Amino acid sequence: MNNQTTNNRVTEPICLPASNYPRVVIIGGGFAGLALIEGLKNKKLQVVLIDRNNFHQFQPLLYQVATSGLEPDSIVFPFRKQISAYKNVCFRLAEVEEIKTETNTVITNKGILSYDFLVLATGTETNFFGMKEVEENSLGLKSIRDSLNIRHMMLQNLEQAAITCDKTEQNALTNFVIVGGGPAGIEMAGSLAEFCKYIIPKDYKEYPSSIMSIFLIEASDKILSTMSEKSSGRALKYLEKLDVKVLLNEVVTGYDGKTVTTKSGKKILAKNLIWTAGVKGQFPRGINDLKLANGNRLIVDEYLKVKGYDNVFAMGDIAAVITDDTPRGHPQVAQPAIQQGRYLAGALLNITNKKQIRRFKYKDKGALATVGKKKAVADLGKFNFTGYVAWLLWSLVHILSIIGFRNKLMVGLNWTMSYFNYEKSNRLIIRNFKKTGN
Ligand SMILES: Cc1cc2nc3c(=O)[nH]c(=O)nc-3n(C[C@H](O)[C@H](O)[C@H](O)COP(=O)(O)OP(=O)(O)OC[C@H]3O[C@@H](n4cnc5c(N)ncnc54)[C@H](O)[C@@H]3O)c2cc1C
């Protein structure tokens, strides 16, 4: 260890190539960060991407990794491979802990670095709304690690259920509760239901195919509340057809690792609880004395500048562009993040070339969600599709959005195979998983 530390903090500069160009530091290589890099590649700016992981994760398909539908390396992509041909872009693996705006410095767990322009694209983390017990005992779905944790929890509990002769314990091990009726929750519920329908009879012959009970709990009066009535209603029908028990107007208030409690007094025995009910913005210390938007998001103006700073920008899930038209900011989905990344690339080039910049304008391209094979809903402007056509569209959009040719190929191949035989990929337990609260 060469670097000096003060209070465990590394104080040496992070080594970077020499450059005469202004330096743009981007924290976070999600959809927004990568779209910005694409727009700045081989331009007269030095671009430094910092991320705590060395890979981009395609979050919309995390649920498929969680239910053994895809392998993890099909939906993650190494940053270094992505930027290998970009002369002005470099990547440093580090966690940003603090930002010192007075000195234009970023402090990470590996060292410090200075910036001319700083872009926060740090996304969100799971929000358990302060319920510590629920957080300790359940699993979120925000990262590839979360997906693998869910997969191992599910496979281990199914094995344990085969071992125990105690029927109550067997029920608890094979009951699944998903909290949150947004796209992530309904996709997870649909995928688990398909696992139960098609994989259980093949792999777990000792069980009846009804062994897994899947509950989806939603606090409001409908699932997919940001989509049209038609899409929301159809998604509900699809889930019910797959035997998912959808509980609307129910709020989870507690979970001790075995029993889920709701506000209305319901108790559900389940050793598997997957929490998709909310996210909150995550960003390093140093700019917190600002007023934040709902969901811990940074308020930015229509140029994506963080209020109060001239050279600090935020985009994607962490940013809320608050205007009269968008009083709650844009939706926290991939399209605004990608469009903001592209916009900011043009804006930064214009700023450094002393040209005028235009305001960011979001173009809503619609919303899609799937509940399982041939079952999807799509809202595209005034048009709504459901069923097979929507599912084909969903599949196409997702294949095109995944980063990397190999990943597109792997996902496409996997889906084609499972289209014909409903087979999922490997169902190996390769590491022992234990929930922290248990
Ligand atoms: C389960 C799930 C399903 C989804 N499904 C859909 C869908 O079907 N359609 C859709 O449009 N959207 C979907 N979304 C939402 C979509 O994935 C997000 O809107 C999108 O990922 C936001 O992009 P981003 O670049 O803002 O942040 P992210 O993609 O979250 O990237 C943030 C990056 O910042 C890094 N980071 C954070 N803090 C630090 C730090 N302090 N130091 C270093 N690095 C840091 C993280 O490692 C990460 O790489 C889904 C999300 C989830 C979780």
PDBQT file of the ligand as one rigid body, heavy atoms in Angstrom, charges set to zero:
ROOT
HETATM    1  C1  LIG A 501     -35.393  -4.290 -11.543  1.00  0.00    +0.000 C 
HETATM    2  C2  LIG A 501     -35.475  -3.080 -12.443  1.00  0.00    +0.000 A 
HETATM    3  C3  LIG A 501     -36.189  -3.154 -13.617  1.00  0.00    +0.000 A 
HETATM    4  C4  LIG A 501     -36.254  -2.049 -14.464  1.00  0.00    +0.000 A 
HETATM    5  N1  LIG A 501     -36.956  -2.154 -15.637  1.00  0.00    +0.000 NA
HETATM    6  C5  LIG A 501     -36.981  -1.117 -16.477  1.00  0.00    +0.000 A 
HETATM    7  C6  LIG A 501     -37.633  -1.233 -17.732  1.00  0.00    +0.000 A 
HETATM    8  O1  LIG A 501     -38.204  -2.270 -18.061  1.00  0.00    +0.000 OA
HETATM    9  N2  LIG A 501     -37.612  -0.147 -18.573  1.00  0.00    +0.000 N 
HETATM   10  C7  LIG A 501     -36.969   1.001 -18.225  1.00  0.00    +0.000 A 
HETATM   11  O2  LIG A 501     -36.948   1.942 -19.028  1.00  0.00    +0.000 OA
HETATM   12  N3  LIG A 501     -36.361   1.146 -17.039  1.00  0.00    +0.000 NA
HETATM   13  C8  LIG A 501     -36.339   0.116 -16.163  1.00  0.00    +0.000 A 
HETATM   14  N4  LIG A 501     -35.700   0.237 -14.962  1.00  0.00    +0.000 N 
HETATM   15  C9  LIG A 501     -35.128   1.556 -14.594  1.00  0.00    +0.000 C 
HETATM   16  C10 LIG A 501     -33.777   1.788 -15.260  1.00  0.00    +0.000 C 
HETATM   17  O3  LIG A 501     -32.954   0.660 -15.114  1.00  0.00    +0.000 OA
HETATM   18  C11 LIG A 501     -33.147   3.019 -14.627  1.00  0.00    +0.000 C 
HETATM   19  O4  LIG A 501     -34.013   4.107 -14.874  1.00  0.00    +0.000 OA
HETATM   20  C12 LIG A 501     -31.785   3.313 -15.216  1.00  0.00    +0.000 C 
HETATM   21  O5  LIG A 501     -30.891   2.261 -14.939  1.00  0.00    +0.000 OA
HETATM   22  C13 LIG A 501     -31.238   4.636 -14.684  1.00  0.00    +0.000 C 
HETATM   23  O6  LIG A 501     -29.987   4.855 -15.248  1.00  0.00    +0.000 OA
HETATM   24  P1  LIG A 501     -28.891   5.732 -14.511  1.00  0.00    +0.000 P 
HETATM   25  O7  LIG A 501     -27.750   5.851 -15.467  1.00  0.00    +0.000 OA
HETATM   26  O8  LIG A 501     -29.494   6.965 -13.992  1.00  0.00    +0.000 OA
HETATM   27  O9  LIG A 501     -28.449   4.904 -13.207  1.00  0.00    +0.000 OA
HETATM   28  P2  LIG A 501     -27.962   3.420 -13.036  1.00  0.00    +0.000 P 
HETATM   29  O10 LIG A 501     -28.208   2.596 -14.243  1.00  0.00    +0.000 OA
HETATM   30  O11 LIG A 501     -28.546   2.959 -11.753  1.00  0.00    +0.000 OA
HETATM   31  O12 LIG A 501     -26.375   3.564 -12.867  1.00  0.00    +0.000 OA
HETATM   32  C14 LIG A 501     -25.793   4.183 -11.759  1.00  0.00    +0.000 C 
HETATM   33  C15 LIG A 501     -24.308   3.793 -11.726  1.00  0.00    +0.000 C 
HETATM   34  O13 LIG A 501     -23.647   4.587 -10.754  1.00  0.00    +0.000 OA
HETATM   35  C16 LIG A 501     -22.735   3.804 -10.006  1.00  0.00    +0.000 C 
HETATM   36  N5  LIG A 501     -22.564   4.486  -8.708  1.00  0.00    +0.000 N 
HETATM   37  C17 LIG A 501     -23.527   4.910  -7.866  1.00  0.00    +0.000 A 
HETATM   38  N6  LIG A 501     -22.993   5.553  -6.804  1.00  0.00    +0.000 NA
HETATM   39  C18 LIG A 501     -21.658   5.532  -6.985  1.00  0.00    +0.000 A 
HETATM   40  C19 LIG A 501     -20.564   6.035  -6.231  1.00  0.00    +0.000 A 
HETATM   41  N7  LIG A 501     -20.745   6.709  -5.084  1.00  0.00    +0.000 N 
HETATM   42  N8  LIG A 501     -19.302   5.835  -6.696  1.00  0.00    +0.000 NA
HETATM   43  C20 LIG A 501     -19.108   5.151  -7.849  1.00  0.00    +0.000 A 
HETATM   44  N9  LIG A 501     -20.116   4.658  -8.617  1.00  0.00    +0.000 NA
HETATM   45  C21 LIG A 501     -21.371   4.844  -8.191  1.00  0.00    +0.000 A 
HETATM   46  C22 LIG A 501     -23.418   2.443  -9.938  1.00  0.00    +0.000 C 
HETATM   47  O14 LIG A 501     -22.480   1.424  -9.707  1.00  0.00    +0.000 OA
HETATM   48  C23 LIG A 501     -24.064   2.342 -11.341  1.00  0.00    +0.000 C 
HETATM   49  O15 LIG A 501     -23.179   1.752 -12.263  1.00  0.00    +0.000 OA
HETATM   50  C24 LIG A 501     -35.609  -0.853 -14.101  1.00  0.00    +0.000 A 
HETATM   51  C25 LIG A 501     -34.886  -0.779 -12.915  1.00  0.00    +0.000 A 
HETATM   52  C26 LIG A 501     -34.818  -1.892 -12.079  1.00  0.00    +0.000 A 
HETATM   53  C27 LIG A 501     -34.028  -1.809 -10.802  1.00  0.00    +0.000 C 
ENDROOT
TORSDOF 0
